[in-house]
Amino acid sequence: MRRLLSRNRHLVEALRDALLERHELIGPEITDVLERAQSMAEVRAARPVLAQAVAGRIGTSPAA
């Protein structure tokens, strides 16, 4: 159970924050919060890859 919560900590924290802000979440509000949190986590995970790709392009000359 701890491993599951740890792996999905970003989702738990997103729900916590939304509940603190709105005091309750109903139906699609819950899935909206979870989907937004998951998307943000995926973007954060992709940042190092994007940064490496950009750095690689900076070091090369553009094709003529």
mmCIF file as Biopython writes it, N, C-alpha, C and O atoms, coordinates in Angstrom:
data_model
#
loop_
_atom_site.group_PDB
_atom_site.id
_atom_site.type_symbol
_atom_site.label_atom_id
_atom_site.label_alt_id
_atom_site.label_comp_id
_atom_site.label_asym_id
_atom_site.label_entity_id
_atom_site.label_seq_id
_atom_site.pdbx_PDB_ins_code
_atom_site.Cartn_x
_atom_site.Cartn_y
_atom_site.Cartn_z
_atom_site.occupancy
_atom_site.B_iso_or_equiv
_atom_site.auth_seq_id
_atom_site.auth_asym_id
_atom_site.pdbx_PDB_model_num
ATOM 1   N N  . MET A ? 1  ? 0.822   -1.186 0.000   1.0 0.0 1  A 1 
ATOM 2   C CA . MET A ? 1  ? 0.000   0.000  0.000   1.0 0.0 1  A 1 
ATOM 3   C C  . MET A ? 1  ? 0.870   1.255  0.000   1.0 0.0 1  A 1 
ATOM 4   O O  . MET A ? 1  ? 0.588   2.207  -0.728  1.0 0.0 1  A 1 
ATOM 5   N N  . ARG A ? 2  ? 1.918   1.260  0.808   1.0 0.0 2  A 1 
ATOM 6   C CA . ARG A ? 2  ? 2.806   2.422  0.855   1.0 0.0 2  A 1 
ATOM 7   C C  . ARG A ? 2  ? 3.466   2.677  -0.491  1.0 0.0 2  A 1 
ATOM 8   O O  . ARG A ? 2  ? 3.605   3.823  -0.920  1.0 0.0 2  A 1 
ATOM 9   N N  . ARG A ? 3  ? 3.870   1.602  -1.152  1.0 0.0 3  A 1 
ATOM 10  C CA . ARG A ? 3  ? 4.505   1.734  -2.464  1.0 0.0 3  A 1 
ATOM 11  C C  . ARG A ? 3  ? 3.536   2.357  -3.473  1.0 0.0 3  A 1 
ATOM 12  O O  . ARG A ? 3  ? 3.924   3.210  -4.271  1.0 0.0 3  A 1 
ATOM 13  N N  . LEU A ? 4  ? 2.308   1.936  -3.430  1.0 0.0 4  A 1 
ATOM 14  C CA . LEU A ? 4  ? 1.287   2.470  -4.321  1.0 0.0 4  A 1 
ATOM 15  C C  . LEU A ? 4  ? 1.075   3.970  -4.069  1.0 0.0 4  A 1 
ATOM 16  O O  . LEU A ? 4  ? 1.015   4.763  -5.008  1.0 0.0 4  A 1 
ATOM 17  N N  . LEU A ? 5  ? 0.965   4.339  -2.803  1.0 0.0 5  A 1 
ATOM 18  C CA . LEU A ? 5  ? 0.805   5.750  -2.462  1.0 0.0 5  A 1 
ATOM 19  C C  . LEU A ? 5  ? 2.038   6.553  -2.843  1.0 0.0 5  A 1 
ATOM 20  O O  . LEU A ? 5  ? 1.932   7.684  -3.318  1.0 0.0 5  A 1 
ATOM 21  N N  . SER A ? 6  ? 3.197   5.968  -2.635  1.0 0.0 6  A 1 
ATOM 22  C CA . SER A ? 6  ? 4.442   6.655  -2.974  1.0 0.0 6  A 1 
ATOM 23  C C  . SER A ? 6  ? 4.552   6.897  -4.473  1.0 0.0 6  A 1 
ATOM 24  O O  . SER A ? 6  ? 4.935   7.985  -4.905  1.0 0.0 6  A 1 
ATOM 25  N N  . ARG A ? 7  ? 4.219   5.888  -5.264  1.0 0.0 7  A 1 
ATOM 26  C CA . ARG A ? 7  ? 4.276   6.013  -6.723  1.0 0.0 7  A 1 
ATOM 27  C C  . ARG A ? 7  ? 3.287   7.047  -7.262  1.0 0.0 7  A 1 
ATOM 28  O O  . ARG A ? 7  ? 3.516   7.666  -8.301  1.0 0.0 7  A 1 
ATOM 29  N N  . ASN A ? 8  ? 2.199   7.219  -6.541  1.0 0.0 8  A 1 
ATOM 30  C CA . ASN A ? 8  ? 1.148   8.135  -6.984  1.0 0.0 8  A 1 
ATOM 31  C C  . ASN A ? 8  ? 1.027   9.356  -6.075  1.0 0.0 8  A 1 
ATOM 32  O O  . ASN A ? 8  ? -0.036  9.966  -5.966  1.0 0.0 8  A 1 
ATOM 33  N N  . ARG A ? 9  ? 2.115   9.689  -5.439  1.0 0.0 9  A 1 
ATOM 34  C CA . ARG A ? 9  ? 2.116   10.810 -4.501  1.0 0.0 9  A 1 
ATOM 35  C C  . ARG A ? 9  ? 1.612   12.092 -5.153  1.0 0.0 9  A 1 
ATOM 36  O O  . ARG A ? 9  ? 0.884   12.861 -4.526  1.0 0.0 9  A 1 
ATOM 37  N N  . HIS A ? 10 ? 1.994   12.328 -6.404  1.0 0.0 10 A 1 
ATOM 38  C CA . HIS A ? 10 ? 1.558   13.536 -7.096  1.0 0.0 10 A 1 
ATOM 39  C C  . HIS A ? 10 ? 0.044   13.602 -7.221  1.0 0.0 10 A 1 
ATOM 40  O O  . HIS A ? 10 ? -0.538  14.686 -7.170  1.0 0.0 10 A 1 
ATOM 41  N N  . LEU A ? 11 ? -0.595  12.455 -7.383  1.0 0.0 11 A 1 
ATOM 42  C CA . LEU A ? 11 ? -2.050  12.423 -7.486  1.0 0.0 11 A 1 
ATOM 43  C C  . LEU A ? 11 ? -2.695  12.674 -6.127  1.0 0.0 11 A 1 
ATOM 44  O O  . LEU A ? 11 ? -3.676  13.411 -6.022  1.0 0.0 11 A 1 
ATOM 45  N N  . VAL A ? 12 ? -2.142  12.062 -5.100  1.0 0.0 12 A 1 
ATOM 46  C CA . VAL A ? 12 ? -2.653  12.259 -3.745  1.0 0.0 12 A 1 
ATOM 47  C C  . VAL A ? 12 ? -2.527  13.729 -3.343  1.0 0.0 12 A 1 
ATOM 48  O O  . VAL A ? 12 ? -3.454  14.308 -2.776  1.0 0.0 12 A 1 
ATOM 49  N N  . GLU A ? 13 ? -1.378  14.321 -3.640  1.0 0.0 13 A 1 
ATOM 50  C CA . GLU A ? 13 ? -1.159  15.729 -3.299  1.0 0.0 13 A 1 
ATOM 51  C C  . GLU A ? 13 ? -2.085  16.647 -4.090  1.0 0.0 13 A 1 
ATOM 52  O O  . GLU A ? 13 ? -2.568  17.645 -3.555  1.0 0.0 13 A 1 
ATOM 53  N N  . ALA A ? 14 ? -2.335  16.328 -5.346  1.0 0.0 14 A 1 
ATOM 54  C CA . ALA A ? 14 ? -3.241  17.135 -6.159  1.0 0.0 14 A 1 
ATOM 55  C C  . ALA A ? 14 ? -4.665  17.088 -5.594  1.0 0.0 14 A 1 
ATOM 56  O O  . ALA A ? 14 ? -5.350  18.108 -5.527  1.0 0.0 14 A 1 
ATOM 57  N N  . LEU A ? 15 ? -5.093  15.900 -5.192  1.0 0.0 15 A 1 
ATOM 58  C CA . LEU A ? 15 ? -6.422  15.780 -4.584  1.0 0.0 15 A 1 
ATOM 59  C C  . LEU A ? 15 ? -6.480  16.540 -3.264  1.0 0.0 15 A 1 
ATOM 60  O O  . LEU A ? 15 ? -7.462  17.227 -2.982  1.0 0.0 15 A 1 
ATOM 61  N N  . ARG A ? 16 ? -5.438  16.417 -2.462  1.0 0.0 16 A 1 
ATOM 62  C CA . ARG A ? 16 ? -5.383  17.139 -1.189  1.0 0.0 16 A 1 
ATOM 63  C C  . ARG A ? 16 ? -5.511  18.643 -1.423  1.0 0.0 16 A 1 
ATOM 64  O O  . ARG A ? 16 ? -6.322  19.314 -0.785  1.0 0.0 16 A 1 
ATOM 65  N N  . ASP A ? 17 ? -4.701  19.164 -2.347  1.0 0.0 17 A 1 
ATOM 66  C CA . ASP A ? 17 ? -4.713  20.597 -2.618  1.0 0.0 17 A 1 
ATOM 67  C C  . ASP A ? 17 ? -6.069  21.069 -3.132  1.0 0.0 17 A 1 
ATOM 68  O O  . ASP A ? 17 ? -6.560  22.123 -2.730  1.0 0.0 17 A 1 
ATOM 69  N N  . ALA A ? 18 ? -6.669  20.283 -4.022  1.0 0.0 18 A 1 
ATOM 70  C CA . ALA A ? 18 ? -7.981  20.650 -4.560  1.0 0.0 18 A 1 
ATOM 71  C C  . ALA A ? 18 ? -9.045  20.634 -3.466  1.0 0.0 18 A 1 
ATOM 72  O O  . ALA A ? 18 ? -9.923  21.496 -3.435  1.0 0.0 18 A 1 
ATOM 73  N N  . LEU A ? 19 ? -8.964  19.653 -2.571  1.0 0.0 19 A 1 
ATOM 74  C CA . LEU A ? 19 ? -9.936  19.587 -1.478  1.0 0.0 19 A 1 
ATOM 75  C C  . LEU A ? 19 ? -9.752  20.734 -0.489  1.0 0.0 19 A 1 
ATOM 76  O O  . LEU A ? 19 ? -10.733 21.260 0.037   1.0 0.0 19 A 1 
ATOM 77  N N  . LEU A ? 20 ? -8.525  21.119 -0.236  1.0 0.0 20 A 1 
ATOM 78  C CA . LEU A ? 20 ? -8.287  22.251 0.653   1.0 0.0 20 A 1 
ATOM 79  C C  . LEU A ? 20 ? -8.825  23.545 0.039   1.0 0.0 20 A 1 
ATOM 80  O O  . LEU A ? 20 ? -9.320  24.425 0.744   1.0 0.0 20 A 1 
ATOM 81  N N  . GLU A ? 21 ? -8.719  23.638 -1.258  1.0 0.0 21 A 1 
ATOM 82  C CA . GLU A ? 21 ? -9.174  24.837 -1.958  1.0 0.0 21 A 1 
ATOM 83  C C  . GLU A ? 21 ? -10.702 24.883 -2.099  1.0 0.0 21 A 1 
ATOM 84  O O  . GLU A ? 21 ? -11.318 25.924 -1.874  1.0 0.0 21 A 1 
ATOM 85  N N  . ARG A ? 22 ? -11.300 23.759 -2.469  1.0 0.0 22 A 1 
ATOM 86  C CA . ARG A ? 22 ? -12.737 23.739 -2.800  1.0 0.0 22 A 1 
ATOM 87  C C  . ARG A ? 22 ? -13.618 23.111 -1.727  1.0 0.0 22 A 1 
ATOM 88  O O  . ARG A ? 22 ? -14.838 23.271 -1.763  1.0 0.0 22 A 1 
ATOM 89  N N  . HIS A ? 23 ? -13.027 22.406 -0.782  1.0 0.0 23 A 1 
ATOM 90  C CA . HIS A ? 23 ? -13.726 21.734 0.326   1.0 0.0 23 A 1 
ATOM 91  C C  . HIS A ? 23 ? -14.475 20.464 -0.074  1.0 0.0 23 A 1 
ATOM 92  O O  . HIS A ? 23 ? -14.781 19.640 0.787   1.0 0.0 23 A 1 
ATOM 93  N N  . GLU A ? 24 ? -14.774 20.291 -1.354  1.0 0.0 24 A 1 
ATOM 94  C CA . GLU A ? 24 ? -15.365 19.045 -1.820  1.0 0.0 24 A 1 
ATOM 95  C C  . GLU A ? 24 ? -15.148 18.914 -3.330  1.0 0.0 24 A 1 
ATOM 96  O O  . GLU A ? 24 ? -15.033 19.907 -4.049  1.0 0.0 24 A 1 
ATOM 97  N N  . LEU A ? 25 ? -15.098 17.677 -3.781  1.0 0.0 25 A 1 
ATOM 98  C CA . LEU A ? 25 ? -14.976 17.391 -5.208  1.0 0.0 25 A 1 
ATOM 99  C C  . LEU A ? 25 ? -16.069 16.393 -5.558  1.0 0.0 25 A 1 
ATOM 100 O O  . LEU A ? 25 ? -16.325 15.443 -4.818  1.0 0.0 25 A 1 
ATOM 101 N N  . ILE A ? 26 ? -16.709 16.625 -6.701  1.0 0.0 26 A 1 
ATOM 102 C CA . ILE A ? 26 ? -17.818 15.764 -7.105  1.0 0.0 26 A 1 
ATOM 103 C C  . ILE A ? 26 ? -17.553 15.247 -8.518  1.0 0.0 26 A 1 
ATOM 104 O O  . ILE A ? 26 ? -17.213 16.013 -9.419  1.0 0.0 26 A 1 
ATOM 105 N N  . GLY A ? 27 ? -17.713 13.938 -8.694  1.0 0.0 27 A 1 
ATOM 106 C CA . GLY A ? 27 ? -17.654 13.283 -10.002 1.0 0.0 27 A 1 
ATOM 107 C C  . GLY A ? 27 ? -16.515 13.719 -10.891 1.0 0.0 27 A 1 
ATOM 108 O O  . GLY A ? 27 ? -15.355 13.418 -10.608 1.0 0.0 27 A 1 
ATOM 109 N N  . PRO A ? 28 ? -16.835 14.436 -11.982 1.0 0.0 28 A 1 
ATOM 110 C CA . PRO A ? 28 ? -15.809 14.799 -12.965 1.0 0.0 28 A 1 
ATOM 111 C C  . PRO A ? 28 ? -14.732 15.731 -12.407 1.0 0.0 28 A 1 
ATOM 112 O O  . PRO A ? 28 ? -13.637 15.815 -12.965 1.0 0.0 28 A 1 
ATOM 113 N N  . GLU A ? 29 ? -15.032 16.423 -11.321 1.0 0.0 29 A 1 
ATOM 114 C CA . GLU A ? 29 ? -14.008 17.281 -10.708 1.0 0.0 29 A 1 
ATOM 115 C C  . GLU A ? 29 ? -12.830 16.439 -10.232 1.0 0.0 29 A 1 
ATOM 116 O O  . GLU A ? 29 ? -11.678 16.862 -10.333 1.0 0.0 29 A 1 
ATOM 117 N N  . ILE A ? 30 ? -13.118 15.261 -9.720  1.0 0.0 30 A 1 
ATOM 118 C CA . ILE A ? 30 ? -12.056 14.368 -9.235  1.0 0.0 30 A 1 
ATOM 119 C C  . ILE A ? 30 ? -11.186 13.917 -10.405 1.0 0.0 30 A 1 
ATOM 120 O O  . ILE A ? 30 ? -9.959  13.983 -10.329 1.0 0.0 30 A 1 
ATOM 121 N N  . THR A ? 31 ? -11.812 13.462 -11.479 1.0 0.0 31 A 1 
ATOM 122 C CA . THR A ? 31 ? -11.030 12.997 -12.625 1.0 0.0 31 A 1 
ATOM 123 C C  . THR A ? 31 ? -10.289 14.150 -13.284 1.0 0.0 31 A 1 
ATOM 124 O O  . THR A ? 31 ? -9.182  13.959 -13.789 1.0 0.0 31 A 1 
ATOM 125 N N  . ASP A ? 32 ? -10.876 15.346 -13.289 1.0 0.0 32 A 1 
ATOM 126 C CA . ASP A ? 32 ? -10.184 16.514 -13.844 1.0 0.0 32 A 1 
ATOM 127 C C  . ASP A ? 32 ? -8.900  16.799 -13.075 1.0 0.0 32 A 1 
ATOM 128 O O  . ASP A ? 32 ? -7.853  17.049 -13.673 1.0 0.0 32 A 1 
ATOM 129 N N  . VAL A ? 33 ? -8.986  16.761 -11.754 1.0 0.0 33 A 1 
ATOM 130 C CA . VAL A ? 33 ? -7.809  17.009 -10.912 1.0 0.0 33 A 1 
ATOM 131 C C  . VAL A ? 33 ? -6.748  15.948 -11.171 1.0 0.0 33 A 1 
ATOM 132 O O  . VAL A ? 33 ? -5.571  16.270 -11.331 1.0 0.0 33 A 1 
ATOM 133 N N  . LEU A ? 34 ? -7.162  14.687 -11.212 1.0 0.0 34 A 1 
ATOM 134 C CA . LEU A ? 34 ? -6.213  13.590 -11.424 1.0 0.0 34 A 1 
ATOM 135 C C  . LEU A ? 34 ? -5.579  13.656 -12.808 1.0 0.0 34 A 1 
ATOM 136 O O  . LEU A ? 34 ? -4.372  13.453 -12.939 1.0 0.0 34 A 1 
ATOM 137 N N  . GLU A ? 35 ? -6.360  13.931 -13.831 1.0 0.0 35 A 1 
ATOM 138 C CA . GLU A ? 35 ? -5.818  14.020 -15.188 1.0 0.0 35 A 1 
ATOM 139 C C  . GLU A ? 35 ? -4.840  15.180 -15.317 1.0 0.0 35 A 1 
ATOM 140 O O  . GLU A ? 35 ? -3.802  15.045 -15.965 1.0 0.0 35 A 1 
ATOM 141 N N  . ARG A ? 36 ? -5.159  16.315 -14.711 1.0 0.0 36 A 1 
ATOM 142 C CA . ARG A ? 36 ? -4.272  17.477 -14.763 1.0 0.0 36 A 1 
ATOM 143 C C  . ARG A ? 36 ? -2.960  17.171 -14.040 1.0 0.0 36 A 1 
ATOM 144 O O  . ARG A ? 36 ? -1.882  17.513 -14.526 1.0 0.0 36 A 1 
ATOM 145 N N  . ALA A ? 37 ? -3.058  16.530 -12.882 1.0 0.0 37 A 1 
ATOM 146 C CA . ALA A ? 37 ? -1.860  16.180 -12.117 1.0 0.0 37 A 1 
ATOM 147 C C  . ALA A ? 37 ? -0.996  15.187 -12.884 1.0 0.0 37 A 1 
ATOM 148 O O  . ALA A ? 37 ? 0.230   15.303 -12.886 1.0 0.0 37 A 1 
ATOM 149 N N  . GLN A ? 38 ? -1.624  14.213 -13.535 1.0 0.0 38 A 1 
ATOM 150 C CA . GLN A ? 38 ? -0.868  13.229 -14.312 1.0 0.0 38 A 1 
ATOM 151 C C  . GLN A ? 38 ? -0.177  13.883 -15.499 1.0 0.0 38 A 1 
ATOM 152 O O  . GLN A ? 38 ? 0.977   13.574 -15.795 1.0 0.0 38 A 1 
ATOM 153 N N  . SER A ? 39 ? -0.876  14.782 -16.178 1.0 0.0 39 A 1 
ATOM 154 C CA . SER A ? 39 ? -0.282  15.492 -17.318 1.0 0.0 39 A 1 
ATOM 155 C C  . SER A ? 39 ? 0.916   16.320 -16.883 1.0 0.0 39 A 1 
ATOM 156 O O  . SER A ? 39 ? 1.947   16.335 -17.556 1.0 0.0 39 A 1 
ATOM 157 N N  . MET A ? 40 ? 0.780   17.005 -15.761 1.0 0.0 40 A 1 
ATOM 158 C CA . MET A ? 40 ? 1.885   17.820 -15.257 1.0 0.0 40 A 1 
ATOM 159 C C  . MET A ? 40 ? 3.083   16.941 -14.883 1.0 0.0 40 A 1 
ATOM 160 O O  . MET A ? 40 ? 4.231   17.326 -15.110 1.0 0.0 40 A 1 
ATOM 161 N N  . ALA A ? 41 ? 2.819   15.773 -14.317 1.0 0.0 41 A 1 
ATOM 162 C CA . ALA A ? 41 ? 3.902   14.854 -13.965 1.0 0.0 41 A 1 
ATOM 163 C C  . ALA A ? 41 ? 4.619   14.356 -15.215 1.0 0.0 41 A 1 
ATOM 164 O O  . ALA A ? 41 ? 5.842   14.212 -15.217 1.0 0.0 41 A 1 
ATOM 165 N N  . GLU A ? 42 ? 3.863   14.094 -16.274 1.0 0.0 42 A 1 
ATOM 166 C CA . GLU A ? 42 ? 4.469   13.633 -17.521 1.0 0.0 42 A 1 
ATOM 167 C C  . GLU A ? 42 ? 5.313   14.723 -18.162 1.0 0.0 42 A 1 
ATOM 168 O O  . GLU A ? 42 ? 6.373   14.444 -18.723 1.0 0.0 42 A 1 
ATOM 169 N N  . VAL A ? 43 ? 4.844   15.963 -18.080 1.0 0.0 43 A 1 
ATOM 170 C CA . VAL A ? 43 ? 5.629   17.082 -18.620 1.0 0.0 43 A 1 
ATOM 171 C C  . VAL A ? 43 ? 6.924   17.235 -17.831 1.0 0.0 43 A 1 
ATOM 172 O O  . VAL A ? 43 ? 7.996   17.416 -18.409 1.0 0.0 43 A 1 
ATOM 173 N N  . ARG A ? 44 ? 6.818   17.160 -16.502 1.0 0.0 44 A 1 
ATOM 174 C CA . ARG A ? 44 ? 8.026   17.269 -15.674 1.0 0.0 44 A 1 
ATOM 175 C C  . ARG A ? 44 ? 9.004   16.153 -15.990 1.0 0.0 44 A 1 
ATOM 176 O O  . ARG A ? 44 ? 10.213  16.381 -16.031 1.0 0.0 44 A 1 
ATOM 177 N N  . ALA A ? 45 ? 8.501   14.958 -16.212 1.0 0.0 45 A 1 
ATOM 178 C CA . ALA A ? 45 ? 9.366   13.816 -16.519 1.0 0.0 45 A 1 
ATOM 179 C C  . ALA A ? 45 ? 10.036  13.989 -17.873 1.0 0.0 45 A 1 
ATOM 180 O O  . ALA A ? 45 ? 11.148  13.500 -18.076 1.0 0.0 45 A 1 
ATOM 181 N N  . ALA A ? 46 ? 9.378   14.677 -18.807 1.0 0.0 46 A 1 
ATOM 182 C CA . ALA A ? 46 ? 9.916   14.854 -20.156 1.0 0.0 46 A 1 
ATOM 183 C C  . ALA A ? 46 ? 10.909  16.007 -20.227 1.0 0.0 46 A 1 
ATOM 184 O O  . ALA A ? 46 ? 11.679  16.087 -21.184 1.0 0.0 46 A 1 
ATOM 185 N N  . ARG A ? 47 ? 10.913  16.892 -19.253 1.0 0.0 47 A 1 
ATOM 186 C CA . ARG A ? 47 ? 11.790  18.063 -19.306 1.0 0.0 47 A 1 
ATOM 187 C C  . ARG A ? 47 ? 13.249  17.727 -19.528 1.0 0.0 47 A 1 
ATOM 188 O O  . ARG A ? 47 ? 13.877  18.360 -20.377 1.0 0.0 47 A 1 
ATOM 189 N N  . PRO A ? 48 ? 13.831  16.765 -18.813 1.0 0.0 48 A 1 
ATOM 190 C CA . PRO A ? 48 ? 15.248  16.464 -19.074 1.0 0.0 48 A 1 
ATOM 191 C C  . PRO A ? 48 ? 15.487  16.020 -20.513 1.0 0.0 48 A 1 
ATOM 192 O O  . PRO A ? 48 ? 16.508  16.368 -21.106 1.0 0.0 48 A 1 
ATOM 193 N N  . VAL A ? 49 ? 14.570  15.268 -21.071 1.0 0.0 49 A 1 
ATOM 194 C CA . VAL A ? 49 ? 14.703  14.808 -22.446 1.0 0.0 49 A 1 
ATOM 195 C C  . VAL A ? 49 ? 14.619  16.002 -23.393 1.0 0.0 49 A 1 
ATOM 196 O O  . VAL A ? 49 ? 15.409  16.112 -24.331 1.0 0.0 49 A 1 
ATOM 197 N N  . LEU A ? 50 ? 13.663  16.894 -23.146 1.0 0.0 50 A 1 
ATOM 198 C CA . LEU A ? 50 ? 13.532  18.086 -23.979 1.0 0.0 50 A 1 
ATOM 199 C C  . LEU A ? 50 ? 14.766  18.974 -23.860 1.0 0.0 50 A 1 
ATOM 200 O O  . LEU A ? 50 ? 15.250  19.508 -24.858 1.0 0.0 50 A 1 
ATOM 201 N N  . ALA A ? 51 ? 15.267  19.127 -22.650 1.0 0.0 51 A 1 
ATOM 202 C CA . ALA A ? 51 ? 16.447  19.966 -22.445 1.0 0.0 51 A 1 
ATOM 203 C C  . ALA A ? 51 ? 17.647  19.387 -23.196 1.0 0.0 51 A 1 
ATOM 204 O O  . ALA A ? 51 ? 18.423  20.137 -23.788 1.0 0.0 51 A 1 
ATOM 205 N N  . GLN A ? 52 ? 17.806  18.074 -23.179 1.0 0.0 52 A 1 
ATOM 206 C CA . GLN A ? 52 ? 18.907  17.443 -23.901 1.0 0.0 52 A 1 
ATOM 207 C C  . GLN A ? 52 ? 18.736  17.622 -25.404 1.0 0.0 52 A 1 
ATOM 208 O O  . GLN A ? 52 ? 19.711  17.859 -26.117 1.0 0.0 52 A 1 
ATOM 209 N N  . ALA A ? 53 ? 17.512  17.512 -25.883 1.0 0.0 53 A 1 
ATOM 210 C CA . ALA A ? 53 ? 17.258  17.671 -27.309 1.0 0.0 53 A 1 
ATOM 211 C C  . ALA A ? 53 ? 17.578  19.089 -27.759 1.0 0.0 53 A 1 
ATOM 212 O O  . ALA A ? 53 ? 18.188  19.289 -28.810 1.0 0.0 53 A 1 
ATOM 213 N N  . VAL A ? 54 ? 17.165  20.075 -26.963 1.0 0.0 54 A 1 
ATOM 214 C CA . VAL A ? 54 ? 17.435  21.471 -27.297 1.0 0.0 54 A 1 
ATOM 215 C C  . VAL A ? 54 ? 18.933  21.732 -27.233 1.0 0.0 54 A 1 
ATOM 216 O O  . VAL A ? 54 ? 19.484  22.392 -28.115 1.0 0.0 54 A 1 
ATOM 217 N N  . ALA A ? 55 ? 19.591  21.226 -26.212 1.0 0.0 55 A 1 
ATOM 218 C CA . ALA A ? 55 ? 21.032  21.416 -26.081 1.0 0.0 55 A 1 
ATOM 219 C C  . ALA A ? 55 ? 21.758  20.795 -27.254 1.0 0.0 55 A 1 
ATOM 220 O O  . ALA A ? 55 ? 22.750  21.348 -27.728 1.0 0.0 55 A 1 
ATOM 221 N N  . GLY A ? 56 ? 21.285  19.658 -27.730 1.0 0.0 56 A 1 
ATOM 222 C CA . GLY A ? 56 ? 21.896  19.023 -28.880 1.0 0.0 56 A 1 
ATOM 223 C C  . GLY A ? 56 ? 21.744  19.844 -30.148 1.0 0.0 56 A 1 
ATOM 224 O O  . GLY A ? 56 ? 22.646  19.880 -30.986 1.0 0.0 56 A 1 
ATOM 225 N N  . ARG A ? 57 ? 20.617  20.492 -30.284 1.0 0.0 57 A 1 
ATOM 226 C CA . ARG A ? 57 ? 20.380  21.327 -31.462 1.0 0.0 57 A 1 
ATOM 227 C C  . ARG A ? 57 ? 21.185  22.611 -31.416 1.0 0.0 57 A 1 
ATOM 228 O O  . ARG A ? 57 ? 21.607  23.113 -32.458 1.0 0.0 57 A 1 
ATOM 229 N N  . ILE A ? 58 ? 21.403  23.148 -30.233 1.0 0.0 58 A 1 
ATOM 230 C CA . ILE A ? 58 ? 22.162  24.382 -30.096 1.0 0.0 58 A 1 
ATOM 231 C C  . ILE A ? 58 ? 23.610  24.182 -30.531 1.0 0.0 58 A 1 
ATOM 232 O O  . ILE A ? 58 ? 24.232  25.075 -31.108 1.0 0.0 58 A 1 
ATOM 233 N N  . GLY A ? 59 ? 24.128  22.995 -30.243 1.0 0.0 59 A 1 
ATOM 234 C CA . GLY A ? 59 ? 25.522  22.719 -30.579 1.0 0.0 59 A 1 
ATOM 235 C C  . GLY A ? 59 ? 25.749  22.373 -32.034 1.0 0.0 59 A 1 
ATOM 236 O O  . GLY A ? 59 ? 26.899  22.229 -32.450 1.0 0.0 59 A 1 
ATOM 237 N N  . THR A ? 60 ? 24.699  22.236 -32.820 1.0 0.0 60 A 1 
ATOM 238 C CA . THR A ? 60 ? 24.862  21.893 -34.233 1.0 0.0 60 A 1 
ATOM 239 C C  . THR A ? 60 ? 24.483  23.072 -35.103 1.0 0.0 60 A 1 
ATOM 240 O O  . THR A ? 60 ? 23.717  23.946 -34.697 1.0 0.0 60 A 1 
ATOM 241 N N  . SER A ? 61 ? 25.016  23.083 -36.274 1.0 0.0 61 A 1 
ATOM 242 C CA . SER A ? 61 ? 24.676  24.170 -37.207 1.0 0.0 61 A 1 
ATOM 243 C C  . SER A ? 61 ? 23.419  23.796 -37.964 1.0 0.0 61 A 1 
ATOM 244 O O  . SER A ? 61 ? 23.195  22.618 -38.243 1.0 0.0 61 A 1 
ATOM 245 N N  . PRO A ? 62 ? 22.591  24.780 -38.303 1.0 0.0 62 A 1 
ATOM 246 C CA . PRO A ? 62 ? 21.345  24.482 -39.030 1.0 0.0 62 A 1 
ATOM 247 C C  . PRO A ? 62 ? 21.647  23.967 -40.433 1.0 0.0 62 A 1 
ATOM 248 O O  . PRO A ? 62 ? 22.657  24.319 -41.042 1.0 0.0 62 A 1 
ATOM 249 N N  . ALA A ? 63 ? 20.758  23.136 -40.921 1.0 0.0 63 A 1 
ATOM 250 C CA . ALA A ? 63 ? 20.921  22.593 -42.284 1.0 0.0 63 A 1 
ATOM 251 C C  . ALA A ? 63 ? 20.692  23.703 -43.290 1.0 0.0 63 A 1 
ATOM 252 O O  . ALA A ? 63 ? 19.786  24.519 -43.122 1.0 0.0 63 A 1 
ATOM 253 N N  . ALA A ? 64 ? 21.504  23.739 -44.334 1.0 0.0 64 A 1 
ATOM 254 C CA . ALA A ? 64 ? 21.372  24.789 -45.351 1.0 0.0 64 A 1 
ATOM 255 C C  . ALA A ? 64 ? 20.486  24.354 -46.476 1.0 0.0 64 A 1 
ATOM 256 O O  . ALA A ? 64 ? 20.266  25.116 -47.418 1.0 0.0 64 A 1 
#
